[in-house]
Amino acid sequence: MSSSQTEKIECDILIVGAGIAGAALACGVRDRGYRVVQVELSDRPLDTARGDHFQCVVVEILEQWG
């Protein structure tokens, strides 16, 4: 698709960012039947660790989500 064309994408929820929080949110709402679109600005993996300071309640929620 050229830069002068646009594509319409329908969704219930748009998530900006594909880090640990955005990815977990996308999985959680998708499993509840929402149509989710997730976008990420970066085209390469991060060079630093993320998500290494979860609180216990967050770990419990992620385990429930699978």
C-alpha positions in Angstrom: 0.0 0.0 0.0 1.5 3.4 -1.0 1.9 6.2 1.5 -1.0 8.1 -0.1 -3.5 5.3 0.6 -5.1 4.4 3.9 -6.7 1.3 5.1 -9.6 1.3 7.5 -9.3 -1.2 10.3 -12.2 -1.7 12.6 -11.7 -2.6 16.2 -13.2 -2.3 19.7 -9.9 -1.4 21.4 -6.7 0.2 20.0 -3.7 -0.4 22.2 -0.6 1.8 21.5 2.6 0.1 22.6 3.6 -3.5 22.5 5.7 -3.7 25.7 4.8 -6.0 28.5 1.8 -3.9 29.7 0.4 -3.4 26.2 0.8 -7.1 25.3 -0.8 -8.3 28.5 -3.7 -5.9 28.0 -4.2 -7.0 24.4 -4.3 -10.7 25.4 -6.6 -10.0 28.3 -9.2 -8.1 26.4 -9.0 -10.3 23.3 -9.8 -13.3 25.4 -13.0 -11.5 26.5 -14.2 -11.2 22.9 -13.0 -7.7 22.0 -11.6 -7.0 18.6 -8.1 -5.6 19.4 -5.6 -3.8 17.3 -2.1 -3.1 18.8 0.4 -0.8 17.3 4.1 -0.3 18.1 6.4 2.5 16.9 9.6 0.6 17.2 10.6 -1.9 14.5 13.0 -3.9 16.7 13.1 -5.5 20.1 14.1 -3.3 23.1 17.7 -3.6 24.3 16.8 -3.4 28.0 14.7 -5.6 30.3 11.1 -4.7 31.0 8.5 -6.1 33.3 10.9 -7.3 36.0 9.3 -5.4 38.9 5.8 -6.9 38.9 3.7 -6.7 42.1 2.3 -9.9 43.4 -1.3 -9.0 42.3 0.0 -8.4 38.8 1.5 -11.9 38.7 -1.8 -13.4 39.8 -3.7 -11.6 37.1 -1.3 -12.7 34.4 -1.6 -16.3 35.7 -5.4 -16.0 35.4 -5.0 -14.8 31.8 -2.8 -17.8 31.0 
